[in-house]
Structures are given as C-alpha cells and as structure tokens.
Amino acid sequence: MKYKLRGNRILSLKALVRHMRERWRALPVTYAEKLVESMPRQCQTIIGNGGDWIDY
C-alpha cells in the first residue's frame, strides 16, 4: 500500500484513510484471491520459523 501512496501529498489522517480506501477498492479481485490462497503456505512458513518474521 505504501508504494501505491508514494508521491501523493497527504496532509491529514482523514486524507490518508481516504487514499488508502480508494487504492484498496481499486485492487483487482484476483489479487485478493491470490492473497487468500497463499495464507496456508505463509502461515506454515511462519510456524516453521518459530513465529518470527519471514521474507516474502
């Protein structure tokens, strides 16, 4: 999300929330589907890493 918002001049929390919502709604459904499909694998990787941070 931060890369999508980069370059925008955001001067208030309200503006930040508005910009984030706009970007979130613009994401393709297939992107969300891929995120959901990847969750079991990512959870397993985190568990295998002892709950520590993982690189994507």
CHARMM-style PDB file with segment names, atoms N, HN, CA, C and O in Angstrom:
ATOM      1  N   MET     1       0.822  -1.178   0.000  1.00  0.00      PROA
ATOM      2  CA  MET     1       0.000   0.000   0.000  1.00  0.00      PROA
ATOM      3  C   MET     1       0.875   1.255   0.000  1.00  0.00      PROA
ATOM      4  O   MET     1       0.552   2.239  -0.665  1.00  0.00      PROA
ATOM      5  N   LYS     2       1.981   1.219   0.745  1.00  0.00      PROA
ATOM      6  HN  LYS     2       2.243   0.419   1.286  1.00  0.00      PROA
ATOM      7  CA  LYS     2       2.806   2.424   0.810  1.00  0.00      PROA
ATOM      8  C   LYS     2       3.379   2.789  -0.555  1.00  0.00      PROA
ATOM      9  O   LYS     2       3.589   3.967  -0.842  1.00  0.00      PROA
ATOM     10  N   TYR     3       3.634   1.787  -1.401  1.00  0.00      PROA
ATOM     11  HN  TYR     3       3.463   0.830  -1.168  1.00  0.00      PROA
ATOM     12  CA  TYR     3       4.140   2.088  -2.731  1.00  0.00      PROA
ATOM     13  C   TYR     3       3.062   2.715  -3.611  1.00  0.00      PROA
ATOM     14  O   TYR     3       3.346   3.557  -4.463  1.00  0.00      PROA
ATOM     15  N   LYS     4       1.832   2.292  -3.390  1.00  0.00      PROA
ATOM     16  HN  LYS     4       1.602   1.608  -2.697  1.00  0.00      PROA
ATOM     17  CA  LYS     4       0.718   2.866  -4.143  1.00  0.00      PROA
ATOM     18  C   LYS     4       0.481   4.320  -3.748  1.00  0.00      PROA
ATOM     19  O   LYS     4       0.061   5.130  -4.574  1.00  0.00      PROA
ATOM     20  N   LEU     5       0.750   4.650  -2.494  1.00  0.00      PROA
ATOM     21  HN  LEU     5       1.091   3.992  -1.823  1.00  0.00      PROA
ATOM     22  CA  LEU     5       0.506   6.002  -1.998  1.00  0.00      PROA
ATOM     23  C   LEU     5       1.704   6.927  -2.187  1.00  0.00      PROA
ATOM     24  O   LEU     5       1.588   8.143  -2.031  1.00  0.00      PROA
ATOM     25  N   ARG     6       2.835   6.356  -2.517  1.00  0.00      PROA
ATOM     26  HN  ARG     6       2.929   5.368  -2.644  1.00  0.00      PROA
ATOM     27  CA  ARG     6       4.044   7.163  -2.700  1.00  0.00      PROA
ATOM     28  C   ARG     6       3.805   8.231  -3.767  1.00  0.00      PROA
ATOM     29  O   ARG     6       3.221   7.966  -4.818  1.00  0.00      PROA
ATOM     30  N   GLY     7       4.264   9.421  -3.473  1.00  0.00      PROA
ATOM     31  HN  GLY     7       4.739   9.636  -2.619  1.00  0.00      PROA
ATOM     32  CA  GLY     7       4.115  10.522  -4.420  1.00  0.00      PROA
ATOM     33  C   GLY     7       2.861  11.352  -4.199  1.00  0.00      PROA
ATOM     34  O   GLY     7       2.724  12.429  -4.780  1.00  0.00      PROA
ATOM     35  N   ASN     8       1.945  10.869  -3.368  1.00  0.00      PROA
ATOM     36  HN  ASN     8       2.056   9.995  -2.896  1.00  0.00      PROA
ATOM     37  CA  ASN     8       0.750  11.646  -3.044  1.00  0.00      PROA
ATOM     38  C   ASN     8       1.044  12.562  -1.867  1.00  0.00      PROA
ATOM     39  O   ASN     8       1.722  12.169  -0.918  1.00  0.00      PROA
ATOM     40  N   ARG     9       0.545  13.750  -1.929  1.00  0.00      PROA
ATOM     41  HN  ARG     9      -0.007  14.069  -2.700  1.00  0.00      PROA
ATOM     42  CA  ARG     9       0.707  14.689  -0.823  1.00  0.00      PROA
ATOM     43  C   ARG     9      -0.482  14.512   0.109  1.00  0.00      PROA
ATOM     44  O   ARG     9      -1.598  14.930  -0.199  1.00  0.00      PROA
ATOM     45  N   ILE    10      -0.228  13.891   1.242  1.00  0.00      PROA
ATOM     46  HN  ILE    10       0.678  13.552   1.492  1.00  0.00      PROA
ATOM     47  CA  ILE    10      -1.294  13.584   2.199  1.00  0.00      PROA
ATOM     48  C   ILE    10      -1.022  14.383   3.460  1.00  0.00      PROA
ATOM     49  O   ILE    10       0.005  14.204   4.114  1.00  0.00      PROA
ATOM     50  N   LEU    11      -1.957  15.271   3.796  1.00  0.00      PROA
ATOM     51  HN  LEU    11      -2.792  15.417   3.264  1.00  0.00      PROA
ATOM     52  CA  LEU    11      -1.722  16.225   4.871  1.00  0.00      PROA
ATOM     53  C   LEU    11      -2.505  15.940   6.146  1.00  0.00      PROA
ATOM     54  O   LEU    11      -2.328  16.631   7.149  1.00  0.00      PROA
ATOM     55  N   SER    12      -3.371  14.929   6.116  1.00  0.00      PROA
ATOM     56  HN  SER    12      -3.515  14.367   5.301  1.00  0.00      PROA
ATOM     57  CA  SER    12      -4.143  14.635   7.321  1.00  0.00      PROA
ATOM     58  C   SER    12      -4.448  13.142   7.395  1.00  0.00      PROA
ATOM     59  O   SER    12      -4.350  12.420   6.402  1.00  0.00      PROA
ATOM     60  N   LEU    13      -4.811  12.709   8.566  1.00  0.00      PROA
ATOM     61  HN  LEU    13      -4.891  13.295   9.372  1.00  0.00      PROA
ATOM     62  CA  LEU    13      -5.193  11.305   8.754  1.00  0.00      PROA
ATOM     63  C   LEU    13      -6.425  10.975   7.920  1.00  0.00      PROA
ATOM     64  O   LEU    13      -6.516   9.896   7.334  1.00  0.00      PROA
ATOM     65  N   LYS    14      -7.362  11.902   7.870  1.00  0.00      PROA
ATOM     66  HN  LYS    14      -7.288  12.778   8.346  1.00  0.00      PROA
ATOM     67  CA  LYS    14      -8.581  11.691   7.091  1.00  0.00      PROA
ATOM     68  C   LYS    14      -8.243  11.488   5.610  1.00  0.00      PROA
ATOM     69  O   LYS    14      -8.819  10.622   4.951  1.00  0.00      PROA
ATOM     70  N   ALA    15      -7.314  12.283   5.097  1.00  0.00      PROA
ATOM     71  HN  ALA    15      -6.846  12.987   5.632  1.00  0.00      PROA
ATOM     72  CA  ALA    15      -6.900  12.145   3.698  1.00  0.00      PROA
ATOM     73  C   ALA    15      -6.178  10.817   3.480  1.00  0.00      PROA
ATOM     74  O   ALA    15      -6.371  10.173   2.449  1.00  0.00      PROA
ATOM     75  N   LEU    16      -5.355  10.404   4.434  1.00  0.00      PROA
ATOM     76  HN  LEU    16      -5.198  10.928   5.272  1.00  0.00      PROA
ATOM     77  CA  LEU    16      -4.654   9.125   4.335  1.00  0.00      PROA
ATOM     78  C   LEU    16      -5.652   7.977   4.255  1.00  0.00      PROA
ATOM     79  O   LEU    16      -5.522   7.095   3.406  1.00  0.00      PROA
ATOM     80  N   VAL    17      -6.642   7.989   5.134  1.00  0.00      PROA
ATOM     81  HN  VAL    17      -6.747   8.706   5.823  1.00  0.00      PROA
ATOM     82  CA  VAL    17      -7.660   6.932   5.132  1.00  0.00      PROA
ATOM     83  C   VAL    17      -8.408   6.918   3.804  1.00  0.00      PROA
ATOM     84  O   VAL    17      -8.659   5.849   3.247  1.00  0.00      PROA
ATOM     85  N   ARG    18      -8.762   8.087   3.296  1.00  0.00      PROA
ATOM     86  HN  ARG    18      -8.558   8.955   3.749  1.00  0.00      PROA
ATOM     87  CA  ARG    18      -9.484   8.177   2.031  1.00  0.00      PROA
ATOM     88  C   ARG    18      -8.645   7.607   0.881  1.00  0.00      PROA
ATOM     89  O   ARG    18      -9.144   6.825   0.072  1.00  0.00      PROA
ATOM     90  N   HSD    19      -7.376   8.000   0.816  1.00  0.00      PROA
ATOM     91  HN  HSD    19      -6.970   8.635   1.473  1.00  0.00      PROA
ATOM     92  CA  HSD    19      -6.483   7.488  -0.232  1.00  0.00      PROA
ATOM     93  C   HSD    19      -6.308   5.976  -0.118  1.00  0.00      PROA
ATOM     94  O   HSD    19      -6.313   5.277  -1.131  1.00  0.00      PROA
ATOM     95  N   MET    20      -6.156   5.473   1.084  1.00  0.00      PROA
ATOM     96  HN  MET    20      -6.152   6.041   1.907  1.00  0.00      PROA
ATOM     97  CA  MET    20      -5.980   4.030   1.269  1.00  0.00      PROA
ATOM     98  C   MET    20      -7.219   3.271   0.833  1.00  0.00      PROA
ATOM     99  O   MET    20      -7.117   2.228   0.186  1.00  0.00      PROA
ATOM    100  N   ARG    21      -8.381   3.785   1.182  1.00  0.00      PROA
ATOM    101  HN  ARG    21      -8.463   4.632   1.708  1.00  0.00      PROA
ATOM    102  CA  ARG    21      -9.632   3.124   0.771  1.00  0.00      PROA
ATOM    103  C   ARG    21      -9.772   3.110  -0.745  1.00  0.00      PROA
ATOM    104  O   ARG    21     -10.183   2.108  -1.328  1.00  0.00      PROA
ATOM    105  N   GLU    22      -9.430   4.222  -1.376  1.00  0.00      PROA
ATOM    106  HN  GLU    22      -9.096   5.036  -0.902  1.00  0.00      PROA
ATOM    107  CA  GLU    22      -9.512   4.292  -2.837  1.00  0.00      PROA
ATOM    108  C   GLU    22      -8.589   3.260  -3.473  1.00  0.00      PROA
ATOM    109  O   GLU    22      -8.989   2.553  -4.398  1.00  0.00      PROA
ATOM    110  N   ARG    23      -7.367   3.171  -2.984  1.00  0.00      PROA
ATOM    111  HN  ARG    23      -7.042   3.746  -2.233  1.00  0.00      PROA
ATOM    112  CA  ARG    23      -6.408   2.211  -3.545  1.00  0.00      PROA
ATOM    113  C   ARG    23      -6.852   0.778  -3.278  1.00  0.00      PROA
ATOM    114  O   ARG    23      -6.728  -0.080  -4.151  1.00  0.00      PROA
ATOM    115  N   TRP    24      -7.364   0.515  -2.087  1.00  0.00      PROA
ATOM    116  HN  TRP    24      -7.464   1.213  -1.378  1.00  0.00      PROA
ATOM    117  CA  TRP    24      -7.808  -0.837  -1.734  1.00  0.00      PROA
ATOM    118  C   TRP    24      -8.952  -1.271  -2.646  1.00  0.00      PROA
ATOM    119  O   TRP    24      -8.971  -2.402  -3.132  1.00  0.00      PROA
ATOM    120  N   ARG    25      -9.903  -0.370  -2.875  1.00  0.00      PROA
ATOM    121  HN  ARG    25      -9.888   0.549  -2.480  1.00  0.00      PROA
ATOM    122  CA  ARG    25     -11.050  -0.700  -3.734  1.00  0.00      PROA
ATOM    123  C   ARG    25     -10.636  -0.899  -5.194  1.00  0.00      PROA
ATOM    124  O   ARG    25     -11.324  -1.595  -5.940  1.00  0.00      PROA
ATOM    125  N   ALA    26      -9.532  -0.299  -5.602  1.00  0.00      PROA
ATOM    126  HN  ALA    26      -8.973   0.266  -4.995  1.00  0.00      PROA
ATOM    127  CA  ALA    26      -9.073  -0.400  -6.982  1.00  0.00      PROA
ATOM    128  C   ALA    26      -8.318  -1.701  -7.258  1.00  0.00      PROA
ATOM    129  O   ALA    26      -8.055  -2.028  -8.415  1.00  0.00      PROA
ATOM    130  N   LEU    27      -7.969  -2.439  -6.212  1.00  0.00      PROA
ATOM    131  HN  LEU    27      -8.183  -2.173  -5.272  1.00  0.00      PROA
ATOM    132  CA  LEU    27      -7.232  -3.689  -6.414  1.00  0.00      PROA
ATOM    133  C   LEU    27      -8.125  -4.713  -7.112  1.00  0.00      PROA
ATOM    134  O   LEU    27      -9.310  -4.814  -6.796  1.00  0.00      PROA
ATOM    135  N   PRO    28      -7.574  -5.463  -8.047  1.00  0.00      PROA
ATOM    136  CA  PRO    28      -8.370  -6.491  -8.724  1.00  0.00      PROA
ATOM    137  C   PRO    28      -8.754  -7.621  -7.763  1.00  0.00      PROA
ATOM    138  O   PRO    28      -8.015  -7.934  -6.829  1.00  0.00      PROA
ATOM    139  N   VAL    29      -9.892  -8.212  -8.001  1.00  0.00      PROA
ATOM    140  HN  VAL    29     -10.492  -7.958  -8.760  1.00  0.00      PROA
ATOM    141  CA  VAL    29     -10.361  -9.327  -7.176  1.00  0.00      PROA
ATOM    142  C   VAL    29      -9.359 -10.475  -7.216  1.00  0.00      PROA
ATOM    143  O   VAL    29      -9.177 -11.172  -6.218  1.00  0.00      PROA
ATOM    144  N   THR    30      -8.716 -10.675  -8.345  1.00  0.00      PROA
ATOM    145  HN  THR    30      -8.864 -10.109  -9.156  1.00  0.00      PROA
ATOM    146  CA  THR    30      -7.750 -11.768  -8.460  1.00  0.00      PROA
ATOM    147  C   THR    30      -6.575 -11.576  -7.505  1.00  0.00      PROA
ATOM    148  O   THR    30      -6.001 -12.553  -7.023  1.00  0.00      PROA
ATOM    149  N   TYR    31      -6.218 -10.339  -7.232  1.00  0.00      PROA
ATOM    150  HN  TYR    31      -6.684  -9.545  -7.623  1.00  0.00      PROA
ATOM    151  CA  TYR    31      -5.144 -10.056  -6.276  1.00  0.00      PROA
ATOM    152  C   TYR    31      -5.544 -10.539  -4.880  1.00  0.00      PROA
ATOM    153  O   TYR    31      -4.756 -11.183  -4.187  1.00  0.00      PROA
ATOM    154  N   ALA    32      -6.759 -10.225  -4.481  1.00  0.00      PROA
ATOM    155  HN  ALA    32      -7.399  -9.702  -5.044  1.00  0.00      PROA
ATOM    156  CA  ALA    32      -7.255 -10.670  -3.173  1.00  0.00      PROA
ATOM    157  C   ALA    32      -7.341 -12.193  -3.121  1.00  0.00      PROA
ATOM    158  O   ALA    32      -7.016 -12.795  -2.097  1.00  0.00      PROA
ATOM    159  N   GLU    33      -7.771 -12.814  -4.200  1.00  0.00      PROA
ATOM    160  HN  GLU    33      -8.035 -12.325  -5.031  1.00  0.00      PROA
ATOM    161  CA  GLU    33      -7.867 -14.271  -4.242  1.00  0.00      PROA
ATOM    162  C   GLU    33      -6.494 -14.916  -4.069  1.00  0.00      PROA
ATOM    163  O   GLU    33      -6.359 -15.911  -3.358  1.00  0.00      PROA
ATOM    164  N   LYS    34      -5.485 -14.355  -4.713  1.00  0.00      PROA
ATOM    165  HN  LYS    34      -5.595 -13.546  -5.291  1.00  0.00      PROA
ATOM    166  CA  LYS    34      -4.127 -14.890  -4.580  1.00  0.00      PROA
ATOM    167  C   LYS    34      -3.615 -14.736  -3.153  1.00  0.00      PROA
ATOM    168  O   LYS    34      -2.932 -15.623  -2.640  1.00  0.00      PROA
ATOM    169  N   LEU    35      -3.941 -13.618  -2.509  1.00  0.00      PROA
ATOM    170  HN  LEU    35      -4.496 -12.899  -2.926  1.00  0.00      PROA
ATOM    171  CA  LEU    35      -3.534 -13.432  -1.119  1.00  0.00      PROA
ATOM    172  C   LEU    35      -4.163 -14.489  -0.221  1.00  0.00      PROA
ATOM    173  O   LEU    35      -3.493 -15.074   0.629  1.00  0.00      PROA
ATOM    174  N   VAL    36      -5.443 -14.724  -0.417  1.00  0.00      PROA
ATOM    175  HN  VAL    36      -5.988 -14.248  -1.108  1.00  0.00      PROA
ATOM    176  CA  VAL    36      -6.151 -15.727   0.401  1.00  0.00      PROA
ATOM    177  C   VAL    36      -5.567 -17.115   0.145  1.00  0.00      PROA
ATOM    178  O   VAL    36      -5.349 -17.880   1.085  1.00  0.00      PROA
ATOM    179  N   GLU    37      -5.316 -17.440  -1.111  1.00  0.00      PROA
ATOM    180  HN  GLU    37      -5.493 -16.819  -1.874  1.00  0.00      PROA
ATOM    181  CA  GLU    37      -4.765 -18.759  -1.449  1.00  0.00      PROA
ATOM    182  C   GLU    37      -3.370 -18.965  -0.869  1.00  0.00      PROA
ATOM    183  O   GLU    37      -2.982 -20.100  -0.593  1.00  0.00      PROA
ATOM    184  N   SER    38      -2.614 -17.895  -0.681  1.00  0.00      PROA
ATOM    185  HN  SER    38      -2.929 -16.972  -0.905  1.00  0.00      PROA
ATOM    186  CA  SER    38      -1.242 -18.023  -0.178  1.00  0.00      PROA
ATOM    187  C   SER    38      -1.178 -18.120   1.348  1.00  0.00      PROA
ATOM    188  O   SER    38      -0.123 -18.446   1.893  1.00  0.00      PROA
ATOM    189  N   MET    39      -2.270 -17.848   2.039  1.00  0.00      PROA
ATOM    190  HN  MET    39      -3.127 -17.584   1.596  1.00  0.00      PROA
ATOM    191  CA  MET    39      -2.243 -17.812   3.506  1.00  0.00      PROA
ATOM    192  C   MET    39      -1.805 -19.125   4.158  1.00  0.00      PROA
ATOM    193  O   MET    39      -0.964 -19.080   5.056  1.00  0.00      PROA
ATOM    194  N   PRO    40      -2.323 -20.292   3.760  1.00  0.00      PROA
ATOM    195  CA  PRO    40      -1.864 -21.529   4.408  1.00  0.00      PROA
ATOM    196  C   PRO    40      -0.345 -21.718   4.306  1.00  0.00      PROA
ATOM    197  O   PRO    40       0.302 -22.108   5.278  1.00  0.00      PROA
ATOM    198  N   ARG    41       0.213 -21.443   3.138  1.00  0.00      PROA
ATOM    199  HN  ARG    41      -0.312 -21.126   2.348  1.00  0.00      PROA
ATOM    200  CA  ARG    41       1.657 -21.584   2.937  1.00  0.00      PROA
ATOM    201  C   ARG    41       2.421 -20.587   3.798  1.00  0.00      PROA
ATOM    202  O   ARG    41       3.424 -20.939   4.419  1.00  0.00      PROA
ATOM    203  N   GLN    42       1.952 -19.350   3.838  1.00  0.00      PROA
ATOM    204  HN  GLN    42       1.138 -19.064   3.334  1.00  0.00      PROA
ATOM    205  CA  GLN    42       2.647 -18.339   4.628  1.00  0.00      PROA
ATOM    206  C   GLN    42       2.547 -18.631   6.125  1.00  0.00      PROA
ATOM    207  O   GLN    42       3.518 -18.447   6.859  1.00  0.00      PROA
ATOM    208  N   CYS    43       1.389 -19.080   6.575  1.00  0.00      PROA
ATOM    209  HN  CYS    43       0.600 -19.229   5.979  1.00  0.00      PROA
ATOM    210  CA  CYS    43       1.232 -19.443   7.990  1.00  0.00      PROA
ATOM    211  C   CYS    43       2.174 -20.590   8.350  1.00  0.00      PROA
ATOM    212  O   CYS    43       2.795 -20.577   9.413  1.00  0.00      PROA
ATOM    213  N   GLN    44       2.278 -21.574   7.470  1.00  0.00      PROA
ATOM    214  HN  GLN    44       1.773 -21.584   6.607  1.00  0.00      PROA
ATOM    215  CA  GLN    44       3.158 -22.710   7.719  1.00  0.00      PROA
ATOM    216  C   GLN    44       4.618 -22.249   7.775  1.00  0.00      PROA
ATOM    217  O   GLN    44       5.392 -22.746   8.593  1.00  0.00      PROA
ATOM    218  N   THR    45       4.991 -21.316   6.923  1.00  0.00      PROA
ATOM    219  HN  THR    45       4.362 -20.913   6.259  1.00  0.00      PROA
ATOM    220  CA  THR    45       6.350 -20.789   6.924  1.00  0.00      PROA
ATOM    221  C   THR    45       6.642 -20.056   8.231  1.00  0.00      PROA
ATOM    222  O   THR    45       7.726 -20.204   8.795  1.00  0.00      PROA
ATOM    223  N   ILE    46       5.701 -19.282   8.705  1.00  0.00      PROA
ATOM    224  HN  ILE    46       4.820 -19.162   8.247  1.00  0.00      PROA
ATOM    225  CA  ILE    46       5.871 -18.559   9.974  1.00  0.00      PROA
ATOM    226  C   ILE    46       5.993 -19.543  11.130  1.00  0.00      PROA
ATOM    227  O   ILE    46       6.843 -19.374  12.004  1.00  0.00      PROA
ATOM    228  N   ILE    47       5.153 -20.561  11.138  1.00  0.00      PROA
ATOM    229  HN  ILE    47       4.462 -20.698  10.428  1.00  0.00      PROA
ATOM    230  CA  ILE    47       5.219 -21.580  12.190  1.00  0.00      PROA
ATOM    231  C   ILE    47       6.577 -22.273  12.144  1.00  0.00      PROA
ATOM    232  O   ILE    47       7.202 -22.492  13.182  1.00  0.00      PROA
ATOM    233  N   GLY    48       7.031 -22.618  10.945  1.00  0.00      PROA
ATOM    234  HN  GLY    48       6.524 -22.440  10.102  1.00  0.00      PROA
ATOM    235  CA  GLY    48       8.323 -23.263  10.789  1.00  0.00      PROA
ATOM    236  C   GLY    48       9.493 -22.373  11.192  1.00  0.00      PROA
ATOM    237  O   GLY    48      10.585 -22.862  11.482  1.00  0.00      PROA
ATOM    238  N   ASN    49       9.258 -21.079  11.207  1.00  0.00      PROA
ATOM    239  HN  ASN    49       8.371 -20.682  10.971  1.00  0.00      PROA
ATOM    240  CA  ASN    49      10.293 -20.115  11.576  1.00  0.00      PROA
ATOM    241  C   ASN    49      10.167 -19.707  13.046  1.00  0.00      PROA
ATOM    242  O   ASN    49      10.753 -18.714  13.476  1.00  0.00      PROA
ATOM    243  N   GLY    50       9.409 -20.472  13.797  1.00  0.00      PROA
ATOM    244  HN  GLY    50       8.933 -21.279  13.448  1.00  0.00      PROA
ATOM    245  CA  GLY    50       9.261 -20.199  15.220  1.00  0.00      PROA
ATOM    246  C   GLY    50       8.458 -18.944  15.528  1.00  0.00      PROA
ATOM    247  O   GLY    50       8.591 -18.363  16.605  1.00  0.00      PROA
ATOM    248  N   GLY    51       7.629 -18.529  14.585  1.00  0.00      PROA
ATOM    249  HN  GLY    51       7.521 -19.001  13.710  1.00  0.00      PROA
ATOM    250  CA  GLY    51       6.797 -17.350  14.790  1.00  0.00      PROA
ATOM    251  C   GLY    51       7.490 -16.047  14.442  1.00  0.00      PROA
ATOM    252  O   GLY    51       6.907 -14.972  14.582  1.00  0.00      PROA
ATOM    253  N   ASP    52       8.733 -16.138  13.988  1.00  0.00      PROA
ATOM    254  HN  ASP    52       9.207 -17.011  13.874  1.00  0.00      PROA
ATOM    255  CA  ASP    52       9.484 -14.941  13.629  1.00  0.00      PROA
ATOM    256  C   ASP    52       9.063 -14.410  12.262  1.00  0.00      PROA
ATOM    257  O   ASP    52       8.318 -15.047  11.516  1.00  0.00      PROA
ATOM    258  N   TRP    53       9.566 -13.231  11.971  1.00  0.00      PROA
ATOM    259  HN  TRP    53      10.171 -12.714  12.576  1.00  0.00      PROA
ATOM    260  CA  TRP    53       9.332 -12.551  10.703  1.00  0.00      PROA
ATOM    261  C   TRP    53       9.823 -13.404   9.543  1.00  0.00      PROA
ATOM    262  O   TRP    53      10.832 -14.098   9.661  1.00  0.00      PROA
ATOM    263  N   ILE    54       9.111 -13.353   8.428  1.00  0.00      PROA
ATOM    264  HN  ILE    54       8.291 -12.789   8.333  1.00  0.00      PROA
ATOM    265  CA  ILE    54       9.554 -14.049   7.213  1.00  0.00      PROA
ATOM    266  C   ILE    54       9.680 -13.038   6.091  1.00  0.00      PROA
ATOM    267  O   ILE    54       9.001 -12.011   6.087  1.00  0.00      PROA
ATOM    268  N   ASP    55      10.552 -13.335   5.139  1.00  0.00      PROA
ATOM    269  HN  ASP    55      11.103 -14.170   5.143  1.00  0.00      PROA
ATOM    270  CA  ASP    55      10.660 -12.535   3.927  1.00  0.00      PROA
ATOM    271  C   ASP    55       9.711 -13.119   2.896  1.00  0.00      PROA
ATOM    272  O   ASP    55       9.568 -14.338   2.801  1.00  0.00      PROA
ATOM    273  N   TYR    56       9.072 -12.270   2.134  1.00  0.00      PROA
ATOM    274  HN  TYR    56       9.189 -11.280   2.211  1.00  0.00      PROA
ATOM    275  CA  TYR    56       8.124 -12.753   1.136  1.00  0.00      PROA
ATOM    276  C   TYR    56       8.819 -12.974  -0.163  1.00  0.00      PROA
ATOM    277  OT1 TYR    56       8.189 -13.383  -1.138  1.00  0.00      PROA
TER     278      TYR     56
END
